[in-house]
């Protein structure tokens, strides 16, 4: 189980699990995908917003992609912290 905020899968899913004796699909089993984490997904969306608007690139990053990337991660961390406080 992850300990850092945002390390959970952005797209977890449930699936039927095979019964060990009959091999028939029964019940429901939670599976955690190995794709993007919640933090990476939110940062990706923030980065998309920043780079799609030239004015935001200048505001958030002084025109450099490295700084824009850092800002996107900071936005993701802030959003995860806010969501954590609400629960």
Buried (B, 14 or more C-beta within 10 A) or exposed (E): EEEEBBEEBBEEEEEEEEEEEEEEEEEEEEEEEEEBBBBBBBBBBBBEEBBEEEEBBEEBBEEEEEBBBBBBBEBBBEBBEEEEEEE
